Amino acid sequence: MPVTFQIVIFAVIAAVLLFQLYNVLGKKVGRQPEDNPAPVAVAPAQAAPDAQRGPVLDPAVSAAIAGLKAREPNFDPHRFLDGARQAYETIVTAYARGDRDALRPLLTDKVLASFEAGMAARDRQAVFDRGWQLVAHACRLRGAGDHVVADFAGLPVIAVRGGDGTVRAFHNVCRHRAGPIATCDGLAAKALRCRYHGWTYTLDGTLRSAPEMGGA
């Protein structure tokens, strides 16, 4: 064989041996081919359950609770918030029932007064606004101009017998400044007159005169 041909044969054999040796060494050291990378396991992020997050509080409330916790190591904010929630539910339930005795020890006088006004308005709508209410017996309204005044849960009314003999009931409120058009029961009135600015109404409720109003 010529020398050149022997060199080519030797080079081919050497290349084959090197390739096999490369694969063997790669397997021994655990080398992975580049086009088949080893999978990497990634644990999925887990959201914290609602029970662990706790209630969302106003920053001012959170700061106050943190201050209490710093001053009083035994202070338990969870028990405190549970107690506050129970007190809130007690107040709402008592208000819904109209239970003034249950509300009185839980609220200041000012807050209780506002609750009282709300309950009175609700009582008026539930009781007095649903049907006819007794103002007076007809014997107290025998003649024209006889009238009686009453109050139904903060709603002032007046019943008066007109010149035609008909008994009518009105809101006992002047349309000018909401003053009363009659302050007490009376007999034989010719008209009903508000004492504040003199607005005068006929016995059937019609506005008859409005002093100092000109052409308004």
C-alpha positions as CSV (number, residue, x, y, z in Angstrom):
1,M,0.0,0.0,0.0
2,P,1.1,3.5,-0.6
3,V,2.0,5.5,2.4
4,T,-0.7,8.1,1.8
5,F,-3.4,5.5,1.7
6,Q,-2.2,4.0,5.0
7,I,-2.4,7.5,6.6
8,V,-6.0,8.0,5.5
9,I,-7.0,4.5,6.8
10,F,-5.3,5.3,10.2
11,A,-7.1,8.6,10.4
12,V,-10.5,7.1,9.9
13,I,-9.9,4.4,12.5
14,A,-8.7,7.0,14.9
15,A,-11.8,9.1,14.4
16,V,-14.1,6.2,15.0
17,L,-12.3,5.2,18.2
18,L,-12.4,8.8,19.4
19,F,-16.1,9.1,18.8
20,Q,-16.8,5.9,20.7
21,L,-14.6,7.0,23.5
22,Y,-16.4,10.3,23.6
23,N,-19.8,8.6,24.0
24,V,-18.5,6.2,26.7
25,L,-17.0,9.0,28.8
26,G,-20.2,11.1,28.4
27,K,-22.4,8.3,29.7
28,K,-20.0,7.7,32.7
29,V,-20.2,11.3,33.9
30,G,-24.0,11.5,33.3
31,R,-23.7,14.1,30.5
32,Q,-26.9,14.7,28.7
33,P,-27.1,15.7,25.1
34,E,-27.8,19.4,24.6
35,D,-31.0,18.9,22.7
36,N,-32.5,16.8,25.5
37,P,-32.0,18.8,28.7
38,A,-32.9,17.2,32.0
39,P,-36.4,18.3,33.3
40,V,-36.4,20.7,36.3
41,A,-39.2,20.3,38.7
42,V,-40.6,23.6,40.0
43,A,-43.1,23.5,42.9
44,P,-46.2,25.5,42.0
45,A,-46.8,28.6,44.2
46,Q,-49.6,28.0,46.7
47,A,-51.9,30.9,47.6
48,A,-52.5,31.3,51.3
49,P,-56.0,30.2,52.4
50,D,-58.5,32.8,53.3
51,A,-58.4,31.6,56.9
52,Q,-54.7,32.4,57.2
53,R,-54.9,35.8,55.7
54,G,-57.3,37.2,58.3
55,P,-59.6,40.2,57.9
56,V,-58.6,43.2,55.9
57,L,-58.4,46.1,58.3
58,D,-58.1,49.9,57.8
59,P,-54.4,51.0,58.2
60,A,-55.4,53.1,61.2
61,V,-57.1,50.1,62.9
62,S,-54.1,47.9,62.2
63,A,-51.7,50.5,63.7
64,A,-53.9,50.8,66.8
65,I,-54.0,47.0,67.2
66,A,-50.2,46.9,66.8
67,G,-49.8,49.6,69.5
68,L,-52.0,47.6,71.9
69,K,-50.1,44.5,71.2
70,A,-46.8,46.3,72.0
71,R,-48.1,47.7,75.3
72,E,-49.9,44.6,76.4
73,P,-48.2,41.3,75.4
74,N,-51.3,39.3,76.4
75,F,-53.5,41.3,74.1
76,D,-55.1,38.9,71.5
77,P,-56.2,40.8,68.5
78,H,-58.2,37.9,67.1
79,R,-60.3,37.6,70.3
80,F,-60.7,41.4,70.4
81,L,-62.0,41.5,66.8
82,D,-64.3,38.6,67.5
83,G,-65.7,40.4,70.5
84,A,-66.2,43.6,68.4
85,R,-68.0,41.6,65.8
86,Q,-70.3,40.1,68.4
87,A,-71.1,43.5,69.8
88,Y,-71.8,44.8,66.4
89,E,-74.2,41.9,65.7
90,T,-75.9,42.4,69.0
91,I,-76.5,46.1,68.3
92,V,-77.8,45.5,64.8
93,T,-80.1,42.7,66.0
94,A,-81.5,44.8,68.9
95,Y,-82.0,47.7,66.6
96,A,-83.9,45.5,64.1
97,R,-86.2,44.3,67.0
98,G,-86.6,47.8,68.4
99,D,-85.2,46.5,71.7
100,R,-84.3,49.7,73.5
101,D,-83.4,48.0,76.7
102,A,-80.7,45.9,75.0
103,L,-79.2,49.0,73.2
104,R,-79.1,51.3,76.2
105,P,-76.0,49.8,78.0
106,L,-74.1,49.4,74.7
107,L,-74.4,52.9,73.3
108,T,-73.6,56.5,74.4
109,D,-76.6,58.8,74.9
110,K,-75.9,60.6,71.7
111,V,-75.8,57.5,69.6
112,L,-78.7,56.0,71.4
113,A,-80.7,59.1,70.6
114,S,-80.0,58.7,66.9
115,F,-81.0,55.1,67.0
116,E,-84.2,56.1,68.9
117,A,-85.1,58.5,66.1
118,G,-84.6,55.8,63.5
119,M,-86.7,53.3,65.4
120,A,-89.5,55.9,65.9
121,A,-89.5,56.6,62.2
122,R,-89.6,52.9,61.4
123,D,-92.4,52.3,64.0
124,R,-94.4,55.1,62.4
125,Q,-94.1,53.6,59.0
126,A,-94.9,50.0,60.2
127,V,-97.8,51.0,62.5
128,F,-99.3,54.5,62.1
129,D,-98.8,54.9,58.3
130,R,-100.5,51.6,57.5
131,G,-104.1,52.5,58.4
132,W,-106.5,54.9,60.1
133,Q,-105.7,56.2,63.5
134,L,-108.0,57.6,66.2
135,V,-107.6,61.3,66.8
136,A,-110.7,62.1,68.8
137,H,-114.3,61.1,69.3
138,A,-116.8,62.9,67.0
139,C,-118.4,64.5,70.1
140,R,-115.4,66.7,70.5
141,L,-116.0,68.2,67.0
142,R,-119.6,69.1,67.2
143,G,-119.6,72.5,65.6
144,A,-117.8,74.3,62.8
145,G,-114.3,75.4,63.8
146,D,-114.0,72.8,66.6
147,H,-110.6,71.2,66.3
148,V,-108.3,68.8,68.1
149,V,-104.5,68.3,67.7
150,A,-102.6,65.1,68.1
151,D,-99.2,63.6,67.5
152,F,-98.5,60.2,65.9
153,A,-94.9,59.2,66.5
154,G,-93.6,62.7,65.7
155,L,-96.2,63.4,63.0
156,P,-98.4,66.4,64.1
157,V,-102.0,66.4,62.9
158,I,-105.1,68.4,63.3
159,A,-108.7,67.4,62.9
160,V,-111.3,70.2,62.3
161,R,-114.9,70.4,61.4
162,G,-115.5,72.7,58.5
163,G,-118.4,75.1,57.8
164,D,-120.0,72.5,55.6
165,G,-120.1,70.0,58.6
166,T,-117.3,67.7,57.2
167,V,-114.5,66.7,59.5
168,R,-111.1,66.9,57.9
169,A,-107.6,66.0,59.1
170,F,-104.4,67.8,58.0
171,H,-100.7,67.9,58.9
172,N,-100.6,70.5,61.7
173,V,-97.7,72.3,59.9
174,C,-97.6,75.7,58.2
175,R,-96.3,75.5,54.7
176,H,-94.1,78.6,55.3
177,R,-91.7,77.7,58.1
178,A,-93.3,74.4,59.3
179,G,-94.7,76.0,62.5
180,P,-98.0,74.6,64.0
181,I,-101.2,76.1,62.7
182,A,-102.9,75.2,66.0
183,T,-101.1,74.7,69.3
184,C,-104.0,73.2,71.2
185,D,-107.6,72.0,71.0
186,G,-110.2,74.7,70.3
187,L,-113.9,75.5,69.6
188,A,-115.6,77.5,67.0
189,A,-112.5,78.8,65.2
190,K,-113.2,81.0,62.2
191,A,-109.8,80.1,60.7
192,L,-106.5,78.5,61.5
193,R,-103.6,80.8,61.9
194,C,-99.8,80.1,62.3
195,R,-98.5,82.3,65.1
196,Y,-95.0,82.7,63.7
197,H,-95.7,84.8,60.6
198,G,-99.5,85.0,60.5
199,W,-100.2,82.7,57.6
200,T,-104.0,81.9,57.8
201,Y,-105.9,78.9,56.5
202,T,-109.6,78.3,56.1
203,L,-111.3,75.4,57.9
204,D,-111.0,73.2,54.8
205,G,-107.2,73.7,54.7
206,T,-107.0,76.3,52.0
207,L,-104.3,79.0,52.4
208,R,-106.3,82.3,52.7
209,S,-103.6,84.9,53.4
210,A,-99.8,85.1,53.6
211,P,-98.7,88.4,55.1
212,E,-95.6,90.2,53.8
213,M,-95.3,87.8,50.8
214,G,-96.6,90.4,48.3
215,G,-96.9,88.9,44.9
216,A,-94.7,85.9,45.6
